[in-house]
Amino acid sequence: MAQLQKVAVIGLGYVGLPLAVALAKSQAVTGFDINVERVSELRAGHDRTNELTSDDLKASDLAVTSDPSDIQGCDIYIVAVPTPVDEAKNPDLAAVTGASTLVGDVMAKGAIVVFESTVYPGVTEDVCGPALEAASNLECGKDFYLGYSPERINPGDKVHTVDKITKVVAGQTPEVAEILTKLYGAMNNGDIFVAKSIRAAEAAKVIENSQRDINIAFINEVAMIFDRMGLPVQDVLEAAGTKWNFLKFSPGLVGGHCIGVDPFYLAHAAKAHGHDPEIILAGRRINDGMSAYITERVHELLDNRQSDILVLGLTFKENVPDLRNSQVRSIVDGLAALGHRVQVHDPLADPVEADRHYGITLQKSLSDDYDCIIGAVAHDEYKNITPENLIKPGGLIADLKAIWPDAATSDVCRYWSL
Ligand SMILES: NC(=O)c1ccc[n+]([C@@H]2O[C@H](COP(=O)([O-])OP(=O)(O)OC[C@H]3O[C@@H](n4cnc5c(N)ncnc54)[C@H](O)[C@@H]3O)[C@@H](O)[C@H]2O)c1
């Protein structure tokens, strides 16, 4: 593709950085982040999200900055900033509106502003467009244009990377959609789907993640039912999974920045339009309740006796350092509140962040005489350990992610799995 655009990517996190580096292979791209520390780490070749290696960064032509004047007058701005929920689980749009104001300040006539952040339908046109107009004194749809392209990457997944997955794009006009098709298509061999509207693209992303949440919630519910019946859910899932149209999901904790958050965006939109989102919120309730369920079950299986417990894994999922919305943290706090002595280990989490955000000191080395170990996150590193070697004879292995199925038949310990 000809170098027809100067592109800026706003927000260099799990989504923005890999995207900016992929786009920079065919395009002049400047990555901007308000976090000065993040920018200097990236300049030094270090990506703390582990999505890119130092070699990836060194080989890239991407320029990174935290100075807004470096992104003045770009042709295309791509915004990939966080969209969390507040305490009341309502959408917190402060970062997208903040980024819109920042872009509005530096953009010139003719710019296209594309949002990649996950939102509910209407945010790009009804919230970001006006914020851009207010900051720029330009008119949306006449002096500048909007686009939306949901990000589908799955951090820690080295197969479905940004250059290998179908990219949905939508533009305020067919011309904008065409420009975005060319821009993104250069990065993923033209694997682009043009959505009918910006709202349809926004809605598509939020239902993709809500659907996952609901499917996991169903499996969590059946895991709790079969647990009460003394029936290992993994045995049930293995048998049911042989049917051609049975959907394969596993029970577990749902944390992180996406699956446990995005359904609240959809629920918010539903309520704003007079619909009570029953399944969506039921799914959220079940998944948010799993840490309490696990805490109670472990306590019960330890005969309510205060014990020495080792928790393996604190991040919100396997093979990533991301600690956001870690549900393991709730289990650690819950067990500590019941009087257990709990130690936590995680090879990927940043010890400083674990301490700062959760007050948890990560263990560097492990002992061999715990009463119980909880396999909470299926980091690859944990697959090779022998859990029986870490606990006292007769101790409990709570294998939340079925990391060590062979331990189920061990005669030196007790085994419980979700
Ligand atoms: N992480 C995922 O798995 C994933 C996958 C698909 C979509 N998404 C969506 O993508 C968006 C970004 O998520 P993420 O995981 O990359 O977040 P992140 O926290 O990893 O990164 C966001 C970056 O934006 C920066 N930032 C915040 N406000 C800013 C502003 N006003 N101007 C410039 N930079 C700003 C932060 O400093 C941070 O570096 C969210 O809407 C998320 O729901 C995330």
Ligand as a Chemical Component Dictionary entry (heavy atoms), coordinates in Angstrom:
data_LIG
# 
_chem_comp.id                   LIG 
_chem_comp.type                 NON-POLYMER 
_chem_comp.pdbx_formal_charge   0 
_chem_comp.three_letter_code    LIG 
# 
loop_
_chem_comp_atom.comp_id 
_chem_comp_atom.atom_id 
_chem_comp_atom.alt_atom_id 
_chem_comp_atom.type_symbol 
_chem_comp_atom.charge 
_chem_comp_atom.model_Cartn_x 
_chem_comp_atom.model_Cartn_y 
_chem_comp_atom.model_Cartn_z 
_chem_comp_atom.pdbx_ordinal 
LIG N1  N1  N 0  -6.638  -6.516 26.620 1  
LIG C1  C1  C 0  -7.452  -7.210 25.844 2  
LIG O1  O1  O 0  -7.475  -8.416 25.873 3  
LIG C2  C2  C 0  -8.389  -6.522 24.887 4  
LIG C3  C3  C 0  -8.827  -7.229 23.763 5  
LIG C4  C4  C 0  -9.702  -6.605 22.899 6  
LIG C5  C5  C 0  -10.152 -5.322 23.186 7  
LIG N2  N2  N 1  -9.724  -4.663 24.289 8  
LIG C6  C6  C 0  -10.189 -3.314 24.523 9  
LIG O2  O2  O 0  -9.172  -2.429 24.089 10 
LIG C7  C7  C 0  -9.135  -1.269 24.936 11 
LIG C8  C8  C 0  -7.748  -1.103 25.517 12 
LIG O3  O3  O 0  -7.454  -2.206 26.356 13 
LIG P1  P1  P 0  -5.984  -2.590 26.783 14 
LIG O4  O4  O 0  -6.072  -3.949 27.388 15 
LIG O5  O5  O -1 -5.036  -2.370 25.652 16 
LIG O6  O6  O 0  -5.720  -1.497 27.920 17 
LIG P2  P2  P 0  -4.314  -1.143 28.594 18 
LIG O7  O7  O 0  -4.613  -0.618 29.930 19 
LIG O8  O8  O 0  -3.365  -2.293 28.446 20 
LIG O9  O9  O 0  -3.740  0.014  27.685 21 
LIG C9  C9  C 0  -4.319  1.251  27.564 22 
LIG C10 C10 C 0  -3.226  2.295  27.425 23 
LIG O10 O10 O 0  -3.884  3.540  27.204 24 
LIG C11 C11 C 0  -3.196  4.538  27.922 25 
LIG N3  N3  N 0  -4.113  5.660  28.114 26 
LIG C12 C12 C 0  -5.116  5.777  29.005 27 
LIG N4  N4  N 0  -5.764  6.942  28.820 28 
LIG C13 C13 C 0  -5.159  7.556  27.781 29 
LIG C14 C14 C 0  -5.356  8.782  27.108 30 
LIG N5  N5  N 0  -6.343  9.600  27.470 31 
LIG N6  N6  N 0  -4.542  9.101  26.103 32 
LIG C15 C15 C 0  -3.546  8.257  25.733 33 
LIG N7  N7  N 0  -3.291  7.091  26.325 34 
LIG C16 C16 C 0  -4.103  6.738  27.341 35 
LIG C17 C17 C 0  -2.737  3.859  29.194 36 
LIG O11 O11 O 0  -1.643  4.522  29.767 37 
LIG C18 C18 C 0  -2.379  2.460  28.690 38 
LIG O12 O12 O 0  -1.014  2.333  28.351 39 
LIG C19 C19 C 0  -10.223 -1.474 25.973 40 
LIG O13 O13 O 0  -11.400 -0.873 25.552 41 
LIG C20 C20 C 0  -10.409 -2.981 25.976 42 
LIG O14 O14 O 0  -11.711 -3.356 26.397 43 
LIG C21 C21 C 0  -8.825  -5.229 25.138 44 
# 
loop_
_chem_comp_bond.comp_id 
_chem_comp_bond.atom_id_1 
_chem_comp_bond.atom_id_2 
_chem_comp_bond.value_order 
_chem_comp_bond.pdbx_ordinal 
LIG N1  C1  SING 1  
LIG C1  O1  DOUB 2  
LIG C1  C2  SING 3  
LIG C2  C3  SING 4  
LIG C2  C21 DOUB 5  
LIG C3  C4  DOUB 6  
LIG C4  C5  SING 7  
LIG C5  N2  DOUB 8  
LIG N2  C6  SING 9  
LIG N2  C21 SING 10 
LIG C6  O2  SING 11 
LIG C6  C20 SING 12 
LIG O2  C7  SING 13 
LIG C7  C8  SING 14 
LIG C7  C19 SING 15 
LIG C8  O3  SING 16 
LIG O3  P1  SING 17 
LIG P1  O4  DOUB 18 
LIG P1  O5  SING 19 
LIG P1  O6  SING 20 
LIG O6  P2  SING 21 
LIG P2  O7  DOUB 22 
LIG P2  O8  SING 23 
LIG P2  O9  SING 24 
LIG O9  C9  SING 25 
LIG C9  C10 SING 26 
LIG C10 O10 SING 27 
LIG C10 C18 SING 28 
LIG O10 C11 SING 29 
LIG C11 N3  SING 30 
LIG C11 C17 SING 31 
LIG N3  C12 SING 32 
LIG N3  C16 SING 33 
LIG C12 N4  DOUB 34 
LIG N4  C13 SING 35 
LIG C13 C14 SING 36 
LIG C13 C16 DOUB 37 
LIG C14 N5  SING 38 
LIG C14 N6  DOUB 39 
LIG N6  C15 SING 40 
LIG C15 N7  DOUB 41 
LIG N7  C16 SING 42 
LIG C17 O11 SING 43 
LIG C17 C18 SING 44 
LIG C18 O12 SING 45 
LIG C19 O13 SING 46 
LIG C19 C20 SING 47 
LIG C20 O14 SING 48 
# 
